[in-house]
Amino acid sequence: MADYIQSLKNIVTEFDIDNAEKIAKEAIEAGTDPMEAAAALTDEIRQFEDAFGKGDLFLPDLVCASEVLKKAFPVINDAIEKKGQKQASLGKVVIGTVFGDIHSIGKGMVATLLYAAGFKVIDLGINVKGEDFLKAVKEENADVLAMSALLTTTAMEQKKVIQGLKDAGLRDKVKVIVGGSPINQEFADSIGADDYGATAPEGVKVVKRLLGLDQ
């Protein structure tokens, strides 16, 4: 099965988005252990994260690699569930782009990398209303709420959601991380967020740190 494991790694390194789902299916149908397949993809994307952090790769590279994972992972996860196997979850993260904002690339990358890192990710999508964030946090008993805003005009929506958490008595039950191009640490502190992630890989590190998983 080594050839299929290598093929899975190759679709990431070669940004083979078009064939990612097909190769994942072929690997599973050939008898590749789905847990090993998941580990192969995860290991490869982590190398991309490290290279991006060092400045050896650029944002488009990371975007393309994460798109490959989006195509391949569902196939592998279905196989894991069918075999009755379970991947240990590091925690639950509710994520979305705030109301009034329809940007999805950055949020999608964070969601994919969190998923690859071992978190259960509830992606609410874009243009998410405050009440929908609150509902998901409560119903999912989320450990972390991650909000993205790519416009200065929508950044304050993050503050409104945090206030909503306080009003609903949920603020002390969930960690809040914010991000997006107009967001910085000073802004995050001013609205009462727990932390801020400047990039998608940094967002994953911040979530781990907030949950005490960075030891």
Beta strands, then each sheet from edge to edge (+ up, - down):
strand 1: 92-97
strand 2: 120-123
strand 3: 144-148
strand 4: 175-179
strand 5: 195-196
sheet 1: 2+ 1+ 3+ 4+ 5+
end
